[in-house]
Amino acid sequence: MMNRITRVFVPLLLVLFLGGLYLYTLAPGLTWAFDGADGGDLITAAATGGVPHPSGYPTYLILASLFLKIPFGSLAFRTNLFSLVCTGFAAFVVYQIVLSENGNISSALIAGLSFGVFPLIWSQAIITEVNALNGLLVTLILFLVLRRNSPPIADFLVGAFLGLGIGNHVTTIFMLPLLFGDLLTLGKFTAAENRWILKTHLVNQSLRILRKLAGLCLGLCVYLVIPFRARSEAPVNWGNATTWNQFVWLVTGQMYRTRLLDWNALYLYKGVQVWSRFLLDQLGVMGILLIFIAVALLFKPTRLFMAAGWMVIIYSAFSILYYSPDSYVYLIPALVAFSIWIGLSSARISDQVSKRFPRFKTLTMLCIGAIFILRALWAIPVMNLSSNKDAEQYAQTLLKSAPPQAIIFTTGDEATFSLWYFHYAYRQRPDVAVICTDLLVQPWYDQVIKYTYPDLIVADYAQEQDIIHDNPQRPMCWTELNRKASVICSPKKFDRLTK
């Protein structure tokens, strides 16, 4: 009875601690912190029935739309809360993975705790982004892959979660090889006397793979919501994916492909430097030590270690090779693997200590856990976004200062997406038009401008100067490239062009 109570109380304590930590530091609304500028785009797309930037994130859109129905708080607060729930649940799944592996509640608790207080994981739990949901789906996939003697429905679910994961973040496709890990066991059945066993095993594994692929196909059906949302003619409608070519352009992220083409040695060297410094900042000295113990002393070619090792290698490689200021967020699955290794290593240390000092076993686990708790408490001032209102004040000031009927040209994600949030999601200043000059090079964007602002004259493939020339009766304004809440407005249509 006591053991059953402990198994319920301990993970509940973990979730409550992390939930309280996240809630205390949660951003109250829209924020740019921790590279969260995309939040304005995601929220506005979800609120208006539109489609955000590539790859469209249909899984996130569906779930975020449900959280937007919460009857309190701003729209951004609700989606921030969505990230909090995803991360708390992901920490619980990490706890369950380690508990299933060694049956040690203390090590499972340390694994879940270390995952939850990694600065990257924490930062994505308190803002609006797709990364918290990505972490949750990755942990669910890993948990189902590692289950032993699982029922047939588990095969279907792991495929479905993989499909939904790809629908949230395309890098989840790197988890695909884990679905076929059981095929590696076929090597055991090579002797002639085991041919019947081999045949039976092969049939069973084939059926399992078919169930996983069926679940994968069903999960990928989430992408069907994109063309439906695109046809609604929402003001945020990246790609205007009403045709097959535009749909493929969106979901494959064609506009970002050039970020994978820089393979020169200097760039790769810098990428490895950034990767190593980032992991040291995330893991800390204790985390590095525990991971070293896991790899050096505990490594076995088991399903858990092979899967975790794959996640560390593939996501680290992608983070290094993908040229983007926020490429570090792609290391979230690697941190999932690291937290599992930390939990397993803590159990090994405790066992070794108990051999010499039997009474110190529990104390050892308490000390390891206390290190992560103290590290989290020490980081609260840095992570705390409870008073962060810079993005909202910036956008609202810009909208208030713009003259009536103004056309506001924006540059950069921070200015553009924060203005979209208030202008489209909250319908503030319906008299003005917000146009992103960065997107005017995209052939689909002038279509979106035309139906969003039917009173504007917008030619096909229009550029900034064309819009200025064709709408001389309207004041023209430009946001500054920095975060200062100011607009430069000109009553004369060519003033800016002739400067």
C-alpha positions as CSV (number, residue, x, y, z in Angstrom):
1,M,0.0,0.0,0.0
2,M,2.8,2.4,0.9
3,N,4.7,1.6,-2.3
4,R,1.6,2.4,-4.3
5,I,1.1,5.7,-2.5
6,T,4.8,6.6,-3.1
7,R,4.5,5.8,-6.8
8,V,1.6,8.3,-7.0
9,F,2.9,11.0,-4.7
10,V,6.4,11.3,-6.0
11,P,5.6,12.1,-9.7
12,L,2.8,14.4,-8.4
13,L,5.3,16.2,-6.3
14,L,7.6,16.5,-9.4
15,V,4.9,18.0,-11.6
16,L,3.7,20.3,-8.8
17,F,7.2,21.6,-8.2
18,L,8.0,22.2,-11.8
19,G,4.5,23.6,-12.5
20,G,4.9,26.1,-9.6
21,L,8.3,27.1,-10.9
22,Y,7.0,27.7,-14.4
23,L,3.9,29.4,-13.2
24,Y,5.9,31.8,-11.0
25,T,8.2,32.7,-14.0
26,L,5.5,32.5,-16.7
27,A,5.3,35.4,-19.2
28,P,2.0,37.2,-18.6
29,G,1.5,37.9,-22.3
30,L,3.3,38.3,-25.6
31,T,7.1,38.2,-25.2
32,W,10.3,38.3,-27.2
33,A,12.3,36.6,-24.5
34,F,14.3,33.4,-25.2
35,D,13.9,33.9,-29.0
36,G,10.1,33.8,-28.6
37,A,9.4,36.4,-31.3
38,D,7.5,33.7,-33.3
39,G,4.9,33.6,-30.6
40,G,2.9,36.5,-32.1
41,D,2.7,34.7,-35.5
42,L,1.6,31.4,-33.9
43,I,-1.0,33.0,-31.6
44,T,-2.4,35.2,-34.4
45,A,-2.6,32.3,-36.8
46,A,-4.4,30.1,-34.2
47,A,-6.8,32.8,-33.2
48,T,-7.8,33.9,-36.7
49,G,-8.0,30.5,-38.3
50,G,-4.8,31.1,-40.3
51,V,-1.5,29.4,-41.0
52,P,1.8,30.5,-39.4
53,H,5.3,30.4,-40.9
54,P,6.7,27.2,-42.4
55,S,6.2,24.4,-41.8
56,G,2.7,25.4,-40.8
57,Y,2.7,23.5,-37.5
58,P,-0.8,22.0,-37.8
59,T,-0.6,20.0,-34.6
60,Y,0.3,23.0,-32.6
61,L,-2.5,25.1,-34.2
62,I,-5.1,22.5,-33.3
63,L,-4.0,22.2,-29.6
64,A,-3.3,25.9,-29.2
65,S,-6.7,26.7,-30.5
66,L,-8.2,24.6,-27.7
67,F,-6.2,26.5,-25.1
68,L,-7.3,29.8,-26.6
69,K,-10.8,28.9,-25.4
70,I,-9.7,29.2,-21.8
71,P,-12.0,32.0,-20.4
72,F,-9.3,34.0,-18.6
73,G,-6.1,35.7,-19.3
74,S,-4.8,37.3,-22.6
75,L,-4.5,35.1,-25.7
76,A,-0.7,35.0,-25.2
77,F,-1.1,34.0,-21.6
78,R,-3.3,31.0,-22.6
79,T,-0.7,29.7,-25.1
80,N,2.1,30.3,-22.6
81,L,0.0,28.1,-20.3
82,F,-0.1,25.5,-23.0
83,S,3.7,25.4,-23.1
84,L,3.7,25.0,-19.3
85,V,1.4,22.0,-19.4
86,C,3.3,20.4,-22.2
87,T,6.6,20.7,-20.3
88,G,5.2,19.5,-17.0
89,F,3.7,16.4,-18.8
90,A,7.0,15.8,-20.6
91,A,8.9,15.8,-17.3
92,F,6.4,13.2,-16.0
93,V,7.0,11.0,-19.1
94,V,10.8,11.2,-18.5
95,Y,10.2,10.1,-14.9
96,Q,8.2,7.1,-16.2
97,I,10.8,6.1,-18.7
98,V,13.5,5.8,-16.0
99,L,11.2,4.2,-13.6
100,S,10.3,1.5,-16.2
101,E,14.0,1.0,-16.9
102,N,15.3,0.4,-13.3
103,G,12.3,0.6,-11.0
104,N,14.2,3.2,-8.9
105,I,11.8,6.0,-7.9
106,S,14.5,8.3,-6.7
107,S,16.5,8.1,-9.9
108,A,13.3,8.6,-11.9
109,L,12.6,11.7,-9.9
110,I,16.1,13.1,-10.5
111,A,15.7,12.4,-14.2
112,G,12.4,14.3,-14.4
113,L,13.7,17.1,-12.3
114,S,16.9,17.6,-14.3
115,F,14.9,17.7,-17.5
116,G,12.5,20.2,-16.1
117,V,15.1,22.7,-14.9
118,F,17.4,22.6,-17.9
119,P,17.4,26.3,-18.9
120,L,16.3,25.6,-22.4
121,I,13.4,23.4,-21.3
122,W,12.4,25.9,-18.7
123,S,12.6,28.9,-21.1
124,Q,10.3,27.2,-23.6
125,A,7.8,26.3,-20.9
126,I,7.0,29.9,-20.1
127,I,6.6,31.4,-23.6
128,T,4.6,30.7,-26.7
129,E,6.5,28.5,-29.0
130,V,6.2,25.0,-30.6
131,N,9.2,23.7,-28.7
132,A,7.5,22.7,-25.5
133,L,5.0,20.5,-27.5
134,N,7.9,19.1,-29.4
135,G,9.6,18.0,-26.2
136,L,6.4,16.3,-25.0
137,L,5.8,14.4,-28.3
138,V,9.4,13.3,-28.4
139,T,9.2,11.9,-24.9
140,L,5.9,10.1,-25.6
141,I,7.4,8.5,-28.7
142,L,10.5,7.3,-26.8
143,F,8.3,6.0,-23.9
144,L,6.2,3.9,-26.3
145,V,9.2,2.7,-28.2
146,L,10.8,1.4,-25.1
147,R,7.8,-0.4,-23.6
148,R,8.2,-4.1,-23.3
149,N,5.4,-6.5,-24.1
150,S,3.2,-3.6,-25.2
151,P,-0.2,-4.3,-26.6
152,P,-0.9,-3.8,-30.3
153,I,-2.5,-0.4,-29.7
154,A,0.9,0.9,-28.5
155,D,2.4,0.3,-31.9
156,F,-0.4,2.3,-33.5
157,L,0.0,5.1,-30.9
158,V,3.8,5.4,-31.4
159,G,3.2,5.9,-35.1
160,A,0.4,8.3,-34.5
161,F,2.5,10.4,-32.1
162,L,5.3,10.4,-34.6
163,G,3.0,11.8,-37.3
164,L,1.6,14.4,-34.9
165,G,5.1,15.2,-33.9
166,I,6.2,15.9,-37.5
167,G,3.0,18.0,-37.8
168,N,4.3,20.1,-34.9
169,H,8.0,20.2,-35.8
170,V,9.4,18.5,-38.9
171,T,12.7,17.5,-37.1
172,T,10.6,14.9,-35.3
173,I,11.1,12.8,-38.4
174,F,14.6,12.0,-37.0
175,M,12.7,9.7,-34.5
176,L,11.5,7.5,-37.4
177,P,14.3,4.9,-37.1
178,L,13.3,4.2,-33.6
179,L,10.1,2.6,-34.9
180,F,12.1,-0.1,-36.6
181,G,14.5,-0.9,-33.7
182,D,13.0,-4.3,-33.1
183,L,14.3,-5.5,-36.4
184,L,17.8,-5.5,-34.9
185,T,16.8,-8.5,-32.8
186,L,16.5,-10.7,-35.9
187,G,20.2,-11.5,-35.7
188,K,19.5,-13.8,-32.8
189,F,17.7,-16.3,-34.9
190,T,20.3,-17.5,-37.4
191,A,20.8,-21.1,-36.5
192,A,19.0,-23.7,-38.6
193,E,17.1,-25.1,-35.6
194,N,15.7,-21.6,-35.0
195,R,14.2,-21.1,-38.5
196,W,10.6,-21.5,-37.2
197,I,11.3,-19.1,-34.4
198,L,12.8,-16.7,-37.0
199,K,9.8,-17.0,-39.3
200,T,7.3,-16.4,-36.4
201,H,9.4,-13.4,-35.1
202,L,9.6,-11.9,-38.6
203,V,5.8,-12.2,-39.1
204,N,5.2,-10.6,-35.7
205,Q,7.6,-7.7,-36.3
206,S,6.1,-7.1,-39.8
207,L,2.7,-6.8,-38.2
208,R,4.1,-4.4,-35.6
209,I,5.7,-2.3,-38.3
210,L,2.5,-2.2,-40.3
211,R,0.6,-1.0,-37.2
212,K,3.2,1.7,-36.6
213,L,3.0,2.9,-40.3
214,A,-0.8,2.9,-40.1
215,G,-0.6,5.1,-37.0
216,L,2.0,7.3,-38.7
217,C,-0.2,7.8,-41.7
218,L,-3.1,8.8,-39.5
219,G,-1.0,11.2,-37.5
220,L,0.3,12.9,-40.7
221,C,-3.4,13.5,-41.7
222,V,-3.1,16.5,-39.3
223,Y,-1.6,18.4,-42.3
224,L,-5.0,18.3,-44.0
225,V,-6.1,21.2,-41.8
226,I,-3.6,23.5,-43.5
227,P,-5.4,23.8,-46.9
228,F,-8.8,24.2,-45.1
229,R,-7.4,27.0,-43.0
230,A,-5.7,28.6,-46.0
231,R,-9.0,28.8,-47.8
232,S,-10.5,30.8,-44.9
233,E,-8.4,33.8,-46.1
234,A,-7.1,34.7,-42.7
235,P,-4.7,37.7,-42.4
236,V,-1.9,35.4,-41.3
237,N,-1.7,32.8,-44.1
238,W,1.8,31.9,-45.0
239,G,2.2,30.3,-48.4
240,N,-1.6,30.8,-49.1
241,A,-1.5,27.0,-49.4
242,T,-4.6,26.5,-51.5
243,T,-2.7,24.7,-54.3
244,W,-0.5,21.7,-54.1
245,N,2.7,23.6,-55.0
246,Q,2.1,26.2,-52.3
247,F,1.2,23.5,-49.8
248,V,4.5,21.7,-50.5
249,W,6.4,25.0,-50.3
250,L,5.0,25.6,-46.8
251,V,5.3,22.1,-45.2
252,T,8.8,21.4,-46.5
253,G,10.1,24.8,-45.4
254,Q,11.6,25.6,-48.7
255,M,12.3,29.2,-47.7
256,Y,14.7,28.0,-45.0
257,R,16.6,25.3,-47.1
258,T,19.6,27.6,-47.7
259,R,20.4,27.4,-44.0
260,L,21.6,23.9,-44.5
261,L,24.0,24.6,-47.3
262,D,27.0,26.2,-45.4
263,W,29.4,23.3,-44.9
264,N,32.7,25.1,-44.7
265,A,35.2,24.0,-42.1
266,L,35.2,27.4,-40.2
267,Y,31.4,27.4,-39.9
268,L,31.4,23.8,-38.6
269,Y,34.2,24.5,-36.1
270,K,32.2,27.5,-34.8
271,G,29.1,25.3,-34.7
272,V,30.8,22.7,-32.6
273,Q,32.1,25.4,-30.2
274,V,28.6,26.9,-29.7
275,W,27.2,23.4,-29.2
276,S,29.7,22.5,-26.6
277,R,29.4,25.7,-24.7
278,F,25.6,25.5,-24.8
279,L,25.5,22.0,-23.4
280,L,27.9,22.9,-20.6
281,D,25.6,25.8,-19.7
282,Q,22.6,23.5,-19.8
283,L,23.9,20.5,-17.9
284,G,26.3,22.1,-15.4
285,V,29.2,20.3,-13.9
286,M,27.0,17.8,-12.1
287,G,25.1,17.0,-15.3
288,I,28.3,16.5,-17.3
289,L,29.7,14.2,-14.6
290,L,26.5,12.1,-14.5
291,I,26.3,11.8,-18.2
292,F,30.0,10.7,-18.4
293,I,29.2,8.0,-15.9
294,A,26.2,6.8,-17.9
295,V,28.2,6.6,-21.1
296,A,31.4,5.3,-19.7
297,L,30.2,2.8,-17.1
298,L,26.5,2.0,-17.8
299,F,26.4,1.9,-21.6
300,K,25.0,-1.3,-23.0
301,P,23.6,-2.0,-26.5
302,T,20.0,-1.9,-25.1
303,R,17.1,-0.3,-26.7
304,L,17.2,2.6,-24.3
305,F,20.8,3.5,-24.7
306,M,20.7,3.0,-28.5
307,A,17.6,5.2,-28.8
308,A,19.0,7.9,-26.5
309,G,22.4,7.8,-28.2
310,W,20.7,8.3,-31.6
311,M,18.7,11.3,-30.3
312,V,21.9,12.9,-29.0
313,I,23.9,12.3,-32.2
314,I,21.3,13.2,-34.8
315,Y,19.9,16.3,-33.1
316,S,23.3,17.6,-32.2
317,A,24.4,17.2,-35.8
318,F,21.4,19.0,-37.1
319,S,21.8,21.8,-34.5
320,I,25.4,22.3,-35.7
321,L,24.7,22.2,-39.4
322,Y,21.5,24.3,-39.5
323,Y,22.4,27.9,-39.7
324,S,20.0,29.8,-37.5
325,P,20.4,32.0,-34.4
326,D,18.0,29.8,-32.5
327,S,19.3,26.4,-33.7
328,Y,20.0,25.5,-30.1
329,V,16.3,24.7,-29.6
330,Y,16.7,21.6,-31.8
331,L,18.7,20.1,-28.9
332,I,15.5,19.5,-26.9
333,P,15.4,15.8,-27.8
334,A,19.0,15.5,-26.9
335,L,18.3,17.0,-23.5
336,V,15.5,14.3,-23.1
337,A,18.2,11.7,-23.6
338,F,20.6,13.4,-21.2
339,S,18.1,13.7,-18.4
340,I,17.4,9.9,-18.7
341,W,21.1,9.2,-18.4
342,I,21.4,11.5,-15.4
343,G,18.7,9.6,-13.7
344,L,20.3,6.2,-14.4
345,S,23.7,7.5,-13.3
346,S,22.4,8.8,-10.0
347,A,21.1,5.3,-9.2
348,R,24.5,3.9,-10.0
349,I,26.3,6.3,-7.8
350,S,23.8,5.6,-5.0
351,D,24.3,1.9,-5.3
352,Q,28.1,2.2,-5.2
353,V,28.0,4.4,-2.1
354,S,25.6,2.0,-0.3
355,K,28.1,-0.8,-0.7
356,R,30.5,1.0,1.5
357,F,28.1,3.1,3.5
358,P,24.7,1.5,3.5
359,R,23.1,4.3,5.5
360,F,24.1,6.9,2.9
361,K,22.2,5.6,0.0
362,T,19.2,7.8,0.5
363,L,21.3,10.7,1.5
364,T,23.3,10.4,-1.8
365,M,20.1,10.7,-3.9
366,L,18.9,13.6,-1.8
367,C,22.2,15.5,-2.4
368,I,22.0,14.9,-6.1
369,G,18.4,16.1,-6.3
370,A,19.2,19.1,-4.1
371,I,21.9,20.2,-6.5
372,F,19.3,20.5,-9.3
373,I,16.8,22.1,-7.0
374,L,19.3,24.7,-5.8
375,R,20.4,25.4,-9.4
376,A,16.8,26.0,-10.4
377,L,16.2,28.4,-7.5
378,W,19.4,30.2,-8.3
379,A,18.2,30.7,-11.9
380,I,14.8,32.1,-11.1
381,P,15.9,35.8,-11.4
382,V,17.3,35.1,-14.9
383,M,14.3,33.0,-16.1
384,N,11.6,35.1,-14.5
385,L,9.3,36.7,-17.2
386,S,6.4,37.5,-14.9
387,S,7.0,41.3,-15.4
388,N,8.1,41.1,-19.1
389,K,5.8,43.3,-21.1
390,D,8.2,44.8,-23.6
391,A,6.7,43.3,-26.7
392,E,3.1,44.2,-25.8
393,Q,4.1,47.8,-24.9
394,Y,6.1,48.1,-28.1
395,A,3.2,47.0,-30.4
396,Q,0.5,48.9,-28.7
397,T,2.5,52.1,-28.7
398,L,3.2,51.8,-32.4
399,L,-0.5,51.2,-33.2
400,K,-1.6,54.2,-31.0
401,S,1.0,56.5,-32.6
402,A,0.2,55.7,-36.2
403,P,-2.0,58.3,-38.0
404,P,-5.5,57.3,-39.2
405,Q,-5.6,55.2,-42.4
406,A,-1.8,54.7,-42.2
407,I,0.0,52.0,-44.0
408,I,2.6,50.6,-41.6
409,F,5.6,48.9,-43.2
410,T,7.4,46.5,-40.8
411,T,10.7,44.7,-40.9
412,G,11.8,41.9,-38.7
413,D,9.9,39.2,-36.8
414,E,9.7,41.1,-33.5
415,A,8.0,44.2,-34.9
416,T,5.9,42.3,-37.5
417,F,4.5,39.5,-35.3
418,S,3.8,41.7,-32.3
419,L,1.8,44.1,-34.5
420,W,0.0,41.2,-36.1
421,Y,-1.0,40.0,-32.6
422,F,-2.8,43.2,-31.7
423,H,-3.9,44.3,-35.1
424,Y,-5.3,40.9,-36.3
425,A,-6.0,38.8,-33.2
426,Y,-7.3,41.6,-31.1
427,R,-8.5,43.7,-34.1
428,Q,-7.0,46.9,-32.8
429,R,-6.7,49.8,-35.3
430,P,-8.7,48.3,-38.1
431,D,-8.2,51.5,-40.1
432,V,-4.5,50.9,-40.6
433,A,-2.8,48.3,-42.8
434,V,0.3,46.4,-41.5
435,I,2.5,45.2,-44.3
436,C,5.7,43.2,-43.8
437,T,8.4,44.4,-46.3
438,D,10.4,41.2,-45.7
439,L,7.5,39.1,-47.2
440,L,6.9,41.2,-50.3
441,V,9.5,39.1,-52.1
442,Q,7.1,36.1,-51.6
443,P,4.7,35.7,-54.5
444,W,1.8,34.6,-52.2
445,Y,2.0,37.6,-49.9
446,D,0.4,40.1,-52.3
447,Q,-2.6,37.8,-52.5
448,V,-2.9,37.9,-48.7
449,I,-2.6,41.7,-48.7
450,K,-5.3,42.0,-51.3
451,Y,-8.0,40.1,-49.5
452,T,-7.0,41.4,-46.0
453,Y,-7.1,45.0,-47.1
454,P,-9.5,45.2,-50.0
455,D,-9.5,49.0,-50.0
456,L,-5.7,49.0,-50.8
457,I,-4.5,49.0,-54.4
458,V,-1.9,46.2,-54.6
459,A,-0.5,45.1,-57.9
460,D,0.7,41.6,-58.6
461,Y,4.2,41.1,-57.3
462,A,4.0,44.6,-55.7
463,Q,7.0,45.9,-53.8
464,E,7.1,48.7,-51.2
465,Q,7.5,51.5,-53.7
466,D,4.6,50.1,-55.8
467,I,2.2,50.2,-52.8
468,I,3.4,53.7,-51.9
469,H,2.8,54.9,-55.5
470,D,-0.6,53.3,-55.9
471,N,-2.0,54.6,-52.6
472,P,-1.0,58.2,-52.4
473,Q,-4.0,59.2,-50.3
474,R,-2.8,57.2,-47.2
475,P,0.0,58.2,-44.8
476,M,3.0,55.9,-45.0
477,C,4.8,54.7,-41.8
478,W,7.9,52.6,-41.1
479,T,8.8,50.8,-37.9
480,E,12.4,51.2,-36.7
481,L,14.6,48.2,-37.1
482,N,15.4,48.3,-33.3
483,R,13.0,47.6,-30.5
484,K,12.2,51.3,-29.9
485,A,8.5,51.9,-30.0
486,S,8.4,54.5,-32.7
487,V,7.3,54.9,-36.3
488,I,8.5,57.2,-39.0
489,C,5.6,58.6,-40.9
490,S,5.6,60.6,-44.1
491,P,2.6,62.5,-45.5
492,K,4.3,62.5,-48.9
493,K,4.5,59.2,-50.8
494,F,8.1,59.4,-52.0
495,D,9.8,61.1,-49.0
496,R,11.3,57.9,-47.8
497,L,12.3,56.6,-51.2
498,T,14.2,59.8,-52.0
499,K,16.2,60.0,-48.7
